[in-house]
Amino acid sequence: FQVNIVYVSLPSSGARDMYRAYKDMREANYKGADKYFHARGNYDAARRGPGGAWAAKVISDAREGWQSSVSGRGAEDTRQD
């Protein structure tokens, strides 16, 4: 039972890391800094272990999907990431 609790907590901690980086990016309000903050969120989340890395991948993939299809930034910006 203890192992399941640890596994569940790691992805949620990784998601919190990604959200914190997003929140910091919004607060900084600096054009072109999104890639830095996204990379920082990925790094922080991945340091939490497999669950954190999984959360970072899921969130990153969702960001890429949104960026390439909904935001209008297109495939070129997605390739740069």
SULUR-V839510 format. One record per pair of residues at least 12 apart in sequence whose ideal C-beta (glycine too) atoms are under 6 Angstrom apart, sorted by the first residue. I is the first residue (numbers start at 1). J is the second residue. Records with the same first field share a line. If there is no record, write none. Layout:
I=J, J
This chain:
7=51
10=48, 49, 51, 52
11=51, 54, 55
13=48, 52
14=45, 48, 52, 55, 56
15=55
17=41, 44, 45
18=41, 45, 59
21=37, 40, 41
25=37
42=56
64=78
